[in-house]
Amino acid sequence: MTPTEDSVPTHTSTPADSAVVRILAADGTLTPSDAAEPYLALVEALTDAELEGFYRDMVLIRAFDRQATNLQRQGQLALWPPSLGQEAAQVGSARAARPQDHIFPSYREHVVARIRGVDPIDIIRVMRGLTHGGWDPTDPRNGNTHIYTLVLGSQTLHATGLAMGLVFDGRCGTGDPERDEAVIVYYGDGASSQGDVHEAMVFAASFQTPEVFFLQNNQWAISVPVATQSRSPLHKRGAGYGMPSIPVDGNDVIASWAVTKVALDEARAGQGPRAIEALTYRMGAHTTSDDPTKYRTSEEERSWARRDPIERMHAFLRGRGASDAFFADVEAEAEAVADDARIRTTQLGTIPVDTMFDNVYSEAHPLVDQQRQWFAEYEASFGEDS
Amino acid sequence: MTTTDTSTGPVTGGAVTGAGTTPAPSGVENLPFSRALNAGLRRALAESDRVLLLGEDIGPLGGVFRVTEGLQAEFGPRRVIDTPLAESGIVGTAIGLAMAGFRPVCEIQFDGFVFPAFDQITSQLAKITYRHEGALQMPVVIRIPYGGHIGAVEHHQESPEAYFTHTPGLRVVSPSTPNDAYWMIQDAIASPDPVIFLEPKSRYWPKGEVDTTARALPLHASRIVRRGTDVTLVGHGAMVTTLLQAAALAESEGTSCEVVDLRSLSPVDYGPILDSVRRTGRMVYAQEAPGFTSLGSEISATVMERAFYALEAPVLRVSGFDTPFPPAKLEGKYLPDADRILEAVDRALAY
C-alpha cells in the first residue's frame, strides 16, 4: 500500500505520548510521565556527578560530530553520518551498560563508541577511506564495541548469535550481576523493516538471549518517513516476539539511561531479550550526501529543535544548581575534543597499497598471494616514477 | 521453506541409528557418504565442545538427508541446535557465535534455500576478517546439499557454487567420496576461514571406503583419480562419477582419459590439473551448473593462460544449460552425462 500524502505523519508517535517513559520535560523541568513511575527510584539515586557526566558526554560528542561534518565538507572525509540530535538516546543507553557488556552499534553511534573507549579517530579512519573497520572489538580498550557495518540490520543477528553464545557458556543468569554479561544492539527505524531484524528477534526470543534491542527511531530513513516503515508504533513490535518492549523519550538522557539500565539488568539476570524504542530525531542529514530540505519541513525541524537533548539537560542542571564553572569546563573540553579531531585527521596520512591484500583470509590463499606478488612487481616496474 | 519429501532417495536412516554407528577412530570402514559425514561431524563434536551444529530439522529428525542423525541425542540440544526456520538467521547468528568463540557448522537444507542467507554469507561472513584488519577470524562452515540427479522439485537441485567462489574471503569445497566427506568436513571445521561445504546430494547414498586413521590430502588439494594419456577430464562433486563413467566408455573406444577431482573450488589447486594437461594436451571441464561465468569458465581460462603451449585443442566446457534448472522430468537432458562429455572429448581430439 502506498500511503497518500496527507495520511503520512512524519512519525508514528511523539514524546508527548503518555505511554512513553520521560523524566524531563522539553523545558528541562523534572516532569515524569506516568510510564516513568517504575524508574523514579533509580533516577533519584543518580548523583550530581553522574548527571553532569551525561551532559558532558553529549556536549563533547556534539562538538566532535560538528567537527567531523565540517571535515567532510572540506574534503577530508568521504562521508559522515551525523549523530546531531541523537545524543541523549546514545549517552543514556551507553552509560547504562556495564564494562563486561557487548555493544553492536549501527553506523551513527559515535557517542556510544566514544563512551565505551573507542578512539574517535578510529571512526574518522573509516569515513576517510583508510579502513573498513578501524578498531579491534576484542581489545579491552574498546569496551567490547564492535565495528560499524553499513548493511542495515545485519548486526542484530551477530549480536543475537553472540548473546546465544553467552547463554551456552553460562555467562548470564548466574545470579552474580558483577559477572553476568549482556548484549546491546543498535538499529534504526529504517532497519526495523529489514528481515534480519525480524529473524534476530525470533532467534533472541527462542533462545532467551541476554540482549537489548535498542531502536533509535529518528523519524527518517534517509528521505522516507517512519510511517512507511511501520503503520503501528515500532515499540509495539517487541510484544509480538514475546519480549517486553518499552518506548522512551530518546531526547531525555535520564529516561534513556533508566530504561536501558533496567532492561540490561533483566537481560543479564537471564530474563531474556528486551526491546526499547527511543523516540528521537536526526537533526542533521542522514549523511553528508543527503539534503533534508528536499523531504522535510523547517517547521518540523524547529519543533524537534525545541526538544533538543542538550538544551533540556542544560536547563535541568541549571535548575539543580550546576555551576558556571562546570559549564565553562565542558565547553572548553568540547573545543579541545574538536581541535584534536581536526589535527589528528590531517595527520592520518595514507595506507600502504599492500594492505589491500591483507586479511582477506586468515590462512594463506594462493590466488591472493599471487595477485599481491604480481602487483608488487608491476608497481616496481615503473621504477622511480611510481 | 518447504522441502522435498525425504523419500526422494534411498535414505539409510531406518537401517542405522545414532551413537552406535560411530566408526572406531582407527581402521577402514565401508560407509555411505552421508554416514561418513555423520561420523566426521561426530568426531569434530567430540574433539571440541566449541563445535556447534545449527540448522533446520537437524535435531531429532537428523536433517532431511539424515546427515546429523543421532548427534543431538549424543551431544544435546545446545551442541546440535534446531533453529527457527530462517536461513539468514542461521548464518547471521553463526557469525555472532563465532565472535563468542564457537565454531558453528550451519546446515542449509537445500541449495536453492541458501539465497535468503546470501547477504549474511557474502556481505558479512566473507568480509569480517578483512573488515576487522585480522582481529577476528570466522571459523564458520556452511553445509549445503547441492546438485541434481534426485528428481526433486524447484529450488532443490541447483549448483550455486559460482556465487560463492566469486566472493573473496570464502573458501569453497566439495567432496565426491565418503573418505573425502569424512576428512574434509573435519578440515573445514578446523579452518579459521569460512568454508562453504557443498555436499553432492546424489552421492549421499553410495558407499565407499573411509580410512579413519589417515587423512589422504589437505583440504585444498585437487587429485587425479584416474590416470590417462589422451584427454584430461576435470570436475567436482557428483560430476566426478560421471567423468569416470565417460572415461570408462572412452577406454572401450580406445581413448585414454585422465580424471581430476577438484575437491576445492576456491582456492583451486591448479598443480595436478596443469601437470595432467601438459601430459595429455587436451582438457574437458564438466559441471552441473550453468556455463556462463561459471567455475568452468574460470578454470578453463586459467589453464589456457598457464598451459597454452601444451594444449593441442582449446579447453572445452560441458555444463548445465543457461536456463533455470528444469522440471525434474527433464533433468536427465539438462545435466551433463557421459555421452555429452564424450562428445566434447571427440571434439577436443578432432583439433
Interface residues (C-beta under 8 A of the other chain):
Chain A: T131 H132 G133 G134 D136 P137 T138 D139 H146 I147 T149 V151 S154 T156 L157 H158 A159 T160 G161 L162 A163 M164 G165 L166 F168 D169 G195 D196 E199 A200 V202 F203 S206 D358 N359 V360 Y361 S362 E363 H365 P366 L367 V368
Chain B: L52 R78 T83 P84 A86 S88 G89 V91 G92 T93 A94 I95 G96 L97 A98 M99 A100 G101 F102 P104 P116 D119 Q120 S123 Q124 K127 T129 Y130 R131 H132 E133 G134 A135 L136 Q137 M138 P168 G169 R171 S191 P192 D193 S266 P267
